[in-house]
Structures are given as structure tokens and as C-alpha cells.
Amino acid sequence: MDTQDSFDAAGTSDIGQKRAENQDHFLVASLRRQMVVDQTDVPAKQQEELYGCQEGRLLVIADGMGGHHGGEQASRTAVESCAQYVLDMMQWFLKLAPGSEKDFEDELSDCLKSVQQKIWDNSVAGGRRMGTTVTMAYVLWPRMFVVHAGDSRCYLLRDGELKQLTTDHTIAQQLVDSGGMTPDDAALSNWRHVLWNCVGGGEEQVRPEAVRCQLKDDDVIVLCSDGLTGMVADSEIASIIGNASSSEKATQDLVDAANHAGGNDNISVIVCRIVESSKCDEQVSDGLATTRIL
């Protein structure tokens, strides 16, 4: 199988059933070294192995907030700025060596701070500060780095089990984490969508959360806005992905499920399945390890 097929990735976004505007945005991008071979006596198959190596994927979900059009502009700015940041740093990113993961996490965290400044710069003077959630996954086989702020999510589906890698930066989650309430407490309903951390949206500096993990063949990475998770249970998300014939089919089936459940918000989903490990891989542990920075 060609290394281009190492990742089956797809994304989609839907306005849902209740909103007048879609304020979500997403990005799925390939990360590759490029080399144009003008002349060589190396056979074509070996050329692919030497020069056509697939580096990975950049996946971004942003769910905007800030009134009419403000949220859409904030999330669009966030996705565009994340892509530009990674593009500007591409040479450094592609040279990531074992042992430099902490520096890399710091660099990605700085990306969200840079995005926030751009959103602040674009805000109307005297108006409401527009803001957005941002969940960004940088996949460089066999490693994945996630930086995150807000209540969009990154999941890892492995062997049929869906694990949430990011933390919801909501008041409700803080109350649960502090032991003051249980996840099923009805009083939490008023706080489930109140964010204490996002990109823009106020005067506070964003506090990026960083997560690192090792990937395996057949893992599935899922990024989504709360328009999906607010309507569809994790168990159903896992089942839908497991039954889908492709990542594209999975994203559409997930959107359909959220809309069927009421579609109360915009719905954005990215699904990325590791089809075959890259030919540029390295030996790693099969364990799942995460590092958080709050």
C-alpha cells in the first residue's frame, strides 16, 4: 500500500437543526516533505520509499462564539491561523526527534496563544470579544500531539474503546473534578456550556492543554465539536465509527445521528483512521501515554 494511504481521514460540518448560522470550522491537511526528482537511476518503487514519505496529518476543529457572525469569524480565523502557524514552522516540525517532545508541545501551545492574539486584533473596539474553542491534533507517526482549549474534544478509538483525550474546559467539568457534583447531577445543566477557557472570548490569556500519545495500526482519531457530543453518547459514537466503511461515511453518519437526536447546535466531526503504519515509522511502545499541561 502506498504511504499516502496510511491515513483514511475525512471531516464535515453541518449547521444542525436549530441554528441560523454555522459557526464551526474544521481542517484536514496532509503534511509531507516534497522533493521533485529530475533524474535518477533508482527504481520507481524505491523512489517512493526514499522521497515520497507521508509525514502525517494536521486536524483542527474550532467552534466559535461571540454573537452574530462573530463566532464564525473567530473559528475561521483560528483554523486559518493554526494552518499558517504549522506551515511557517514546517521544517522544524518535520525534524522532530525523540527527546524533543516537550519543546514541541510548548511550540503547539504557543500556536494557540498566537491564534488568540489574532482574534483579539480582529475584534471590534468596544464590542463583545469573539472567541472560539480550538482542538488541534498533529499526527506524526507513530506519535500524536494535541493542543486544546474549550469543550470540543479529541478522542482515540482503540480496540472498540473510545477514550476522551482532552478535558472539557467547562464550569460543569470543574464542579465534577472538584467532587462537588456527579456527572449525572441535574444542576450541572446550567454549566455544561459555560467555558472557563477558550481562545479569545475575553481578557484572559488562553491556557492550552497539551496531550501526547503513541498510536497503533487501526487506531481511530476523532475530533468533534459539542454539537456532536451534546447529542450522541460516546458508546454510540464508537459504534457508528466501528460500523462505517470509511472515515467519510463515519463523519456523515455521526452528523446524521446528531441531527436525528435534535441537532441543537452546529456539528463538526473529523475522523482519521490509521490504515497502515508509515514506512518512515520507528519502534515504539504499544502503550497509550498522555502528558497534560494546564
Salt bridges, closest charged atoms under 4 A:
GLU21 OE2 - HIS69 ND1 2.68
GLU55 OE2 - ARG33 NH1 2.50
GLU72 OE2 - HIS25 NE2 2.83
GLU72 OE2 - ARG76 NE 2.99
GLU101 OE2 - ARG143 NH1 3.29
GLU105 OE2 - ARG212 NE 2.72
ASP106 OD1 - LYS102 NZ 3.00
ASP168 OD2 - ARG153 NH2 2.56
GLU203 OE1 - ARG129 NH2 3.36
GLU209 OE1 - HIS148 NE2 3.79
GLU209 OE1 - HIS169 NE2 2.96
GLU209 OE2 - ARG292 NH1 2.35
ASP219 OD2 - ARG158 NH2 2.71
ASP226 OD2 - HIS193 ND1 3.21
ASP234 OD1 - ARG153 NH1 3.90
ASP253 OD2 - LYS249 NZ 2.78
ASP265 OD1 - ARG19 NE 3.15
GLU282 OE1 - ARG143 NH2 3.45
